[in-house]
């Protein structure tokens, strides 16, 4: 009698094992490291980036009627519906901490890939760690040109870099002259002295020469400076037509207040990074008006791309605020990485890298004004990434360049402080 039951018992056990394996496959999570400055001077920026990445993962793991990669299925269909799990680490804005946290995420948390880290100096060291450990790193937050000039195998960047952004600033000035007759001859360069700012300064100096503008001041300052009166004094003495400033959030606020106090008002103030972060306008209010900022995203893009409004609605529902440029940039990396893992049908590094090299996400499946996402086979820079310029008008960001995609006309020249209410 017992002999007759053995096959039945075996079959039952096999069925349980098969079912368990199927459930495991469906419930499997793929751990991805996410390094951001969650404490310290730019913690508000880190939180904003974190939110953008979190919303992307919500959409990938859930089921949404959106024209985004993997939005209409739950999880990664080629891996049995596996879900992405972001494992966050706090860099504290410190490159050394960024490297150690990246190492910890790989060795202890067993992440299979990495995103982050906003600050180029931190991304530089964190990606050095992942390159050594042979872990794919998809960056959509950091903009130093040097990051994709290292011949790294495992590092990819989705968004534009600052050499391209700098070129955009000068192309805008040329386009402005053609459009309005407003001529600019001289520029002043101002930048914080880390990996990000220093490389903006180099790129801007190069393009100033290429486009035929005279640099009358080249001023660097210590990151996290608390007094910038001497720097602004040097700018006033130089009398530039246009200022180009690369900053993070704290120095953007400090310089804006000092510009007003010392009545520095060139024809144009054109900026990188800090002036578009969510904490900037609440701190300076209308004093931020008329400043121009390089960008990859603005809510007014929804006029030509309804997907922008749909994603912002989800973001606002989840966090109670509109999506910012930083959140929008960070929103990209999880989709690119998940798309590659799904096509690779694997979490092995070499398979993911091969899939990333074959990435070809069309422009209508993203919230940016790009043709798409496709990586250069050598540098691993997205060949379609490009910038826009937004201007702060009535304490809101409006796309003003390229002119054929502008939501509002640019206000030029910059109104003197004494004439403003």
MOWO-V347302 format. One record per residue. RES is the residue in one small letter. OMEGA is omega in degrees with one decimal (NA if undefined). Layout:
res=RES omega=OMEGA
res=RES omega=OMEGA
//
This chain:
res=x omega=179.4
res=x omega=-179.4
res=x omega=-179.9
res=x omega=-176.4
res=x omega=-175.8
res=x omega=179.4
res=x omega=-178.8
res=x omega=179.6
res=x omega=179.1
res=x omega=178.6
res=x omega=179.5
res=x omega=179.4
res=x omega=178.3
res=x omega=179.4
res=x omega=179.0
res=x omega=-179.1
res=x omega=178.0
res=x omega=179.2
res=x omega=-179.9
res=x omega=178.9
res=x omega=178.8
res=x omega=178.7
res=x omega=179.7
res=x omega=-179.6
res=x omega=-178.8
res=x omega=-174.7
res=x omega=-176.7
res=x omega=175.7
res=x omega=178.2
res=x omega=-174.3
res=x omega=-179.6
res=x omega=178.4
res=x omega=179.2
res=x omega=-176.8
res=x omega=-179.3
res=x omega=175.9
res=x omega=-175.1
res=x omega=170.0
res=x omega=-179.5
res=x omega=-172.0
res=x omega=-178.7
res=x omega=179.1
res=x omega=180.0
res=x omega=177.4
res=x omega=178.1
res=x omega=178.2
res=x omega=179.2
res=x omega=176.9
res=x omega=179.4
res=x omega=180.0
res=x omega=178.9
res=x omega=179.3
res=x omega=179.9
res=x omega=179.9
res=x omega=177.6
res=x omega=-179.2
res=x omega=174.6
res=x omega=-177.8
res=x omega=178.8
res=x omega=-176.5
res=x omega=-179.0
res=x omega=-179.7
res=x omega=-174.3
res=x omega=177.7
res=x omega=-178.5
res=x omega=178.9
res=x omega=177.1
res=x omega=178.9
res=x omega=174.8
res=x omega=-177.5
res=x omega=-172.2
res=x omega=174.6
res=x omega=177.8
res=x omega=-179.7
res=x omega=-177.6
res=x omega=-173.3
res=x omega=-178.9
res=x omega=175.9
res=x omega=175.3
res=x omega=180.0
res=x omega=179.8
res=x omega=-177.9
res=x omega=174.8
res=x omega=174.5
res=x omega=176.9
res=x omega=176.1
res=x omega=-174.0
res=x omega=174.7
res=x omega=-177.1
res=x omega=178.1
res=x omega=-175.4
res=x omega=179.5
res=x omega=-174.7
res=x omega=-179.7
res=x omega=179.4
res=x omega=178.4
res=x omega=176.4
res=x omega=178.9
res=x omega=-177.4
res=x omega=178.6
res=x omega=176.1
res=x omega=177.6
res=x omega=-179.4
res=x omega=-179.3
res=x omega=179.8
res=x omega=-172.7
res=x omega=-175.7
res=x omega=-177.7
res=x omega=175.5
res=x omega=175.8
res=x omega=-177.9
res=x omega=179.7
res=x omega=-175.2
res=x omega=169.3
res=x omega=-179.5
res=x omega=7.8
res=x omega=-177.5
res=x omega=-179.2
res=x omega=-177.0
res=x omega=-179.4
res=x omega=179.2
res=x omega=176.1
res=x omega=179.7
res=x omega=-177.5
res=x omega=178.9
res=x omega=-179.6
res=x omega=171.9
res=x omega=178.2
res=x omega=-178.0
res=x omega=176.8
res=x omega=178.9
res=x omega=-178.2
res=x omega=177.3
res=x omega=179.1
res=x omega=178.9
res=x omega=-179.8
res=x omega=177.0
res=x omega=-175.0
res=x omega=172.7
res=x omega=-175.0
res=x omega=-171.0
res=x omega=-167.4
res=x omega=178.7
res=x omega=-179.9
res=x omega=-174.6
res=x omega=-176.0
res=x omega=178.3
res=x omega=177.1
res=x omega=-174.2
res=x omega=-177.6
res=x omega=177.6
res=x omega=178.8
res=x omega=-168.7
res=x omega=-176.1
res=x omega=178.8
res=x omega=177.2
res=x omega=-177.2
res=x omega=-170.6
res=x omega=-179.0
res=x omega=174.4
res=x omega=-170.1
res=x omega=173.8
res=x omega=176.1
res=x omega=177.8
res=x omega=180.0
res=x omega=177.9
res=x omega=177.8
res=x omega=-178.0
res=x omega=-178.7
res=x omega=175.7
res=x omega=175.4
res=x omega=-179.2
res=x omega=176.8
res=x omega=179.3
res=x omega=179.1
res=x omega=179.7
res=x omega=178.8
res=x omega=-174.6
res=x omega=-171.0
res=x omega=-175.6
res=x omega=179.5
res=x omega=-174.9
res=x omega=176.4
res=x omega=-179.7
res=x omega=-173.2
res=x omega=177.9
res=x omega=171.8
res=x omega=179.2
res=x omega=-179.0
res=x omega=-175.5
res=x omega=175.0
res=x omega=-163.7
res=x omega=174.3
res=x omega=-178.9
res=x omega=-178.5
res=x omega=-173.4
res=x omega=-178.2
res=x omega=180.0
res=x omega=171.7
res=x omega=179.7
res=x omega=179.3
res=x omega=-178.4
res=x omega=-179.3
res=x omega=178.2
res=x omega=179.5
res=x omega=-176.8
res=x omega=174.6
res=x omega=178.7
res=x omega=-178.2
res=x omega=-177.4
res=x omega=174.9
res=x omega=177.3
res=x omega=179.5
res=x omega=176.1
res=x omega=-176.8
res=x omega=175.5
res=x omega=177.8
res=x omega=-168.7
res=x omega=172.2
res=x omega=-179.3
res=x omega=-177.7
res=x omega=174.3
res=x omega=-179.1
res=x omega=176.1
res=x omega=-179.4
res=x omega=178.1
res=x omega=-176.3
res=x omega=-179.0
res=x omega=-179.8
res=x omega=178.4
res=x omega=179.4
res=x omega=175.7
res=x omega=178.3
res=x omega=178.3
res=x omega=179.2
res=x omega=179.8
res=x omega=-177.9
res=x omega=178.2
res=x omega=179.6
res=x omega=171.0
res=x omega=-176.0
res=x omega=171.2
res=x omega=171.1
res=x omega=-170.9
res=x omega=175.1
res=x omega=-173.3
res=x omega=164.7
res=x omega=-168.7
res=x omega=-174.5
res=x omega=179.7
res=x omega=174.8
res=x omega=177.9
res=x omega=-178.3
res=x omega=-179.4
res=x omega=178.7
res=x omega=179.1
res=x omega=-179.6
res=x omega=174.8
res=x omega=-178.2
res=x omega=-178.6
res=x omega=-176.5
res=x omega=175.3
res=x omega=176.1
res=x omega=-175.7
res=x omega=174.9
res=x omega=179.5
res=x omega=179.9
res=x omega=172.1
res=x omega=-175.4
res=x omega=-165.4
res=x omega=178.9
res=x omega=166.2
res=x omega=-166.3
res=x omega=-174.5
res=x omega=-179.1
res=x omega=-178.1
res=x omega=-172.0
res=x omega=-177.8
res=x omega=-174.5
res=x omega=-175.5
res=x omega=175.1
res=x omega=-178.8
res=x omega=-174.7
res=x omega=-179.7
res=x omega=-173.7
res=x omega=177.0
res=x omega=176.1
res=x omega=-177.9
res=x omega=175.6
res=x omega=174.0
res=x omega=-178.9
res=x omega=-176.0
res=x omega=173.2
res=x omega=-173.1
res=x omega=170.4
res=x omega=-169.6
res=x omega=170.0
res=x omega=-177.9
res=x omega=-179.0
res=x omega=173.1
res=x omega=-179.7
res=x omega=179.7
res=x omega=178.4
res=x omega=-176.5
res=x omega=-177.0
res=x omega=179.6
res=x omega=179.0
res=x omega=179.9
res=x omega=-179.8
res=x omega=179.3
res=x omega=179.0
res=x omega=177.8
res=x omega=177.3
res=x omega=-179.8
res=x omega=-178.4
res=x omega=177.7
res=x omega=-176.9
res=x omega=-171.5
res=x omega=176.8
res=x omega=178.5
res=x omega=176.6
res=x omega=177.4
res=x omega=178.7
res=x omega=179.6
res=x omega=-179.7
res=x omega=177.4
res=x omega=-179.6
res=x omega=178.0
res=x omega=-179.2
res=x omega=178.1
res=x omega=-173.1
res=x omega=-169.5
res=x omega=-179.7
res=x omega=179.0
res=x omega=-179.1
res=x omega=-178.5
res=x omega=-179.7
res=x omega=178.0
res=x omega=179.9
res=x omega=179.6
res=x omega=-179.8
res=x omega=178.7
res=x omega=178.3
res=x omega=-174.8
res=x omega=-173.0
res=x omega=173.0
res=x omega=176.8
res=x omega=-174.7
res=x omega=-176.3
res=x omega=178.3
res=x omega=179.3
res=x omega=179.3
res=x omega=177.6
res=x omega=179.6
res=x omega=177.5
res=x omega=178.6
res=x omega=178.6
res=x omega=-178.9
res=x omega=177.2
res=x omega=-178.7
res=x omega=-177.4
res=x omega=-176.4
res=x omega=-178.8
res=x omega=177.0
res=x omega=177.7
res=x omega=-175.8
res=x omega=-176.9
res=x omega=-178.4
res=x omega=-176.4
res=x omega=174.9
res=x omega=179.9
res=x omega=175.9
res=x omega=178.2
res=x omega=-172.4
res=x omega=171.9
res=x omega=-174.2
res=x omega=-179.4
res=x omega=-175.5
res=x omega=-175.2
res=x omega=172.8
res=x omega=176.1
res=x omega=-174.5
res=x omega=-177.6
res=x omega=-177.3
res=x omega=177.1
res=x omega=-177.9
res=x omega=170.4
res=x omega=172.8
res=x omega=174.3
res=x omega=175.9
res=x omega=177.6
res=x omega=-179.4
res=x omega=-176.9
res=x omega=176.9
res=x omega=175.0
res=x omega=-179.0
res=x omega=179.6
res=x omega=177.9
res=x omega=-179.7
res=x omega=178.8
res=x omega=3.3
res=x omega=-174.8
res=x omega=-178.7
res=x omega=177.5
res=x omega=-174.0
res=x omega=174.4
res=x omega=178.6
res=x omega=176.4
res=x omega=178.3
res=x omega=174.9
res=x omega=-175.7
res=x omega=1.9
res=x omega=178.0
res=x omega=-178.1
res=x omega=178.1
res=x omega=-177.3
res=x omega=-174.7
res=x omega=-179.3
res=x omega=-177.1
res=x omega=-178.7
res=x omega=NA
//
